């Protein structure tokens, strides 16, 4: 598609950049495999244990390492060639996927083994995510960054649509081991795509900066910029109160609707459909409403729509609500991620992405485990819907006390003094669920 043709569709402009196309296509294939594994392991743990706390706990383990590793990885992403850094992390994840596959084929797959490997996979993912977000930021000019993040979320959610459906089919015909095997093979695509991307070496002063100094600099910038800090805290709140709907899908399908892998796949795919629709529409919406207004609308509506999903009386009603929830969730995180990246210069994007990823990881790890544990004791619907409505109350309170809180998200880039090295000193946008 020509650059002129792409210019008519603001949501697709990032496809006019060669490196972004390579990263996008390779990540799509890999994410299809990842969602096959996510479905397989979620159904496996829920079926074996029968406990929402166990399912939520496994999901939390994948994000828990981000609490410590994400800020460090953000610094590393700004010190090394981001392409090579991401490739090394993907290779580590491929090895872990191969171990899971081997255990499944030999009949030795257990819940403790899944827990340990999920934790290790979380370590690798936490190291990769900020560098991947920064890799995308460098692959397009600033004016196409919202398009790039929207399309990146779209490919992730296309994987969410195709992967679970393919995974459910493979599990039904060949068993869990083959679903895990396909995921292992899918890493070849993203490694091949990264090999075709141009190197992204850091600036000379970034290589010379001490690791601790770089870490403190990123934390200082994140904390002292009031708008950036508000965006990071908002990402934490979304992850704590709303995001657990992702990890608890198997619990909802199996315990509430008394279905299995097919119903889980159906709900996950519905979220993906909503997210893809949002990715196509978000460019025109940003043009019409502006980044600030779009973010505010998403924050007001995501809680009520999540509550409608959790209280849905039938599986098909839940899937319909999930389409809307998937669209709002994608638009919310993309808006937060883009705003955070545009608040800082290129040299600090990896670090800010690391801090953002840390906030998301803390919120999601605590939220998915705690909501799962409380669901076992009080009931799935009451806890999850109540959490979503509590988030709405927080948003309305913030709107009442600080109506102009996100006004500064409209400028495209922070002033240059923010980029200057400081004597003392992201993840935000790195992790897309």
LINRA-V682346 format. One record per backbone hydrogen bond with DSSP energy under -0.5 kcal/mol. NH is the residue of the N-H (numbers start at 1). CO is the residue of the C=O. If there is no record, write none. Layout:
BEGIN
NH/CO ; NH/CO
END
This chain:
BEGIN
6/2 ; 7/3 ; 8/4 ; 8/5 ; 9/6 ; 10/8 ; 12/9 ; 13/10 ; 15/12 ; 16/13 ; 17/14 ; 18/16 ; 21/17 ; 22/18 ; 23/19 ; 24/20 ; 25/21 ; 26/22 ; 27/23 ; 28/24 ; 29/25 ; 30/26 ; 31/27 ; 32/28 ; 33/29 ; 34/30 ; 35/31 ; 36/32 ; 37/33 ; 38/34 ; 39/35 ; 40/36 ; 41/37 ; 42/38 ; 43/39 ; 44/40 ; 45/41 ; 46/42 ; 47/43 ; 48/44 ; 49/45 ; 50/45 ; 50/46 ; 55/51 ; 56/52 ; 57/53 ; 58/54 ; 59/55 ; 60/56 ; 61/57 ; 62/58 ; 62/59 ; 63/59 ; 63/60 ; 64/60 ; 65/61 ; 66/63 ; 67/64 ; 68/65 ; 69/65 ; 70/66 ; 72/68 ; 73/69 ; 74/70 ; 75/71 ; 76/72 ; 77/73 ; 78/74 ; 78/75 ; 79/76 ; 80/76 ; 82/200 ; 85/81 ; 86/82 ; 87/83 ; 88/84 ; 89/85 ; 90/86 ; 91/87 ; 92/88 ; 93/89 ; 94/90 ; 95/91 ; 96/92 ; 97/93 ; 98/94 ; 99/95 ; 100/96 ; 101/97 ; 102/98 ; 103/99 ; 104/100 ; 105/101 ; 106/102 ; 107/104 ; 108/103 ; 109/103 ; 114/110 ; 115/111 ; 116/112 ; 117/113 ; 118/114 ; 119/115 ; 120/116 ; 121/117 ; 122/118 ; 123/119 ; 124/120 ; 125/121 ; 126/122 ; 127/123 ; 128/124 ; 129/125 ; 130/126 ; 132/128 ; 133/129 ; 134/130 ; 135/131 ; 136/132 ; 137/133 ; 138/134 ; 139/135 ; 139/136 ; 140/136 ; 140/137 ; 144/141 ; 145/142 ; 148/144 ; 149/145 ; 150/146 ; 151/147 ; 152/148 ; 153/149 ; 154/150 ; 155/151 ; 156/152 ; 157/153 ; 158/154 ; 159/155 ; 160/156 ; 161/157 ; 162/158 ; 163/159 ; 164/160 ; 165/161 ; 166/162 ; 167/163 ; 168/164 ; 169/165 ; 170/166 ; 171/167 ; 172/168 ; 173/169 ; 174/170 ; 175/170 ; 175/171 ; 178/175 ; 179/175 ; 180/176 ; 181/177 ; 182/178 ; 183/179 ; 184/180 ; 185/181 ; 186/182 ; 187/183 ; 187/184 ; 188/185 ; 189/186 ; 190/186 ; 191/187 ; 192/188 ; 193/189 ; 194/190 ; 195/191 ; 196/192 ; 196/193 ; 197/194 ; 206/203 ; 207/203 ; 208/204 ; 209/205 ; 214/210 ; 215/211 ; 216/212 ; 217/213 ; 218/214 ; 219/215 ; 220/216 ; 221/217 ; 222/218 ; 223/219 ; 224/220 ; 225/221 ; 226/224 ; 229/225 ; 230/226 ; 231/227 ; 232/228 ; 233/229 ; 234/230 ; 235/231 ; 236/232 ; 237/233 ; 238/234 ; 239/235 ; 240/236 ; 241/237 ; 242/238 ; 243/238 ; 245/242 ; 246/243 ; 247/243 ; 248/244 ; 249/246 ; 252/248 ; 253/249 ; 254/250 ; 255/251 ; 256/251 ; 256/252 ; 257/252 ; 259/253 ; 264/260 ; 265/261 ; 266/262 ; 267/263 ; 268/264 ; 269/265 ; 270/266 ; 271/267 ; 272/268 ; 273/269 ; 274/270 ; 275/271 ; 276/272 ; 277/273 ; 278/274 ; 279/275 ; 280/276 ; 281/277 ; 282/278 ; 285/281 ; 286/282 ; 287/283 ; 288/284 ; 289/285 ; 290/285 ; 290/286 ; 294/290 ; 295/291 ; 296/292 ; 297/293 ; 298/294 ; 299/295 ; 300/296 ; 301/297 ; 302/298 ; 303/299 ; 304/300 ; 305/301 ; 306/302 ; 307/303 ; 308/304 ; 309/305 ; 310/306 ; 311/307 ; 312/309 ; 318/314 ; 319/315 ; 320/316 ; 321/317 ; 322/318 ; 323/319 ; 324/320 ; 325/321 ; 326/322 ; 327/323 ; 328/324 ; 329/325 ; 330/326 ; 331/327 ; 332/328 ; 333/329 ; 334/330 ; 335/331 ; 336/332 ; 337/333 ; 338/334 ; 339/335 ; 340/336 ; 341/337 ; 342/338 ; 343/339 ; 343/340 ; 344/341 ; 348/345 ; 349/345 ; 349/346 ; 352/348 ; 353/349 ; 354/350 ; 354/426 ; 355/351 ; 355/426 ; 356/352 ; 357/353 ; 357/427 ; 358/354 ; 359/355 ; 360/356 ; 361/357 ; 362/358 ; 363/359 ; 364/360 ; 365/361 ; 366/362 ; 367/363 ; 368/364 ; 369/365 ; 370/366 ; 371/367 ; 372/368 ; 373/369 ; 374/370 ; 375/371 ; 376/372 ; 377/373 ; 377/374 ; 378/374 ; 379/374 ; 379/375 ; 383/379 ; 384/380 ; 385/381 ; 386/382 ; 387/383 ; 388/384 ; 389/385 ; 390/386 ; 391/387 ; 392/388 ; 393/389 ; 394/390 ; 395/391 ; 396/392 ; 397/393 ; 398/394 ; 399/395 ; 400/396 ; 401/397 ; 402/398 ; 405/402 ; 407/404 ; 409/406 ; 410/407 ; 414/342 ; 418/415 ; 419/416 ; 420/416 ; 420/417 ; 428/356 ; 428/426 ; 430/353 ; 431/428 ; 432/430 ; 433/431
END
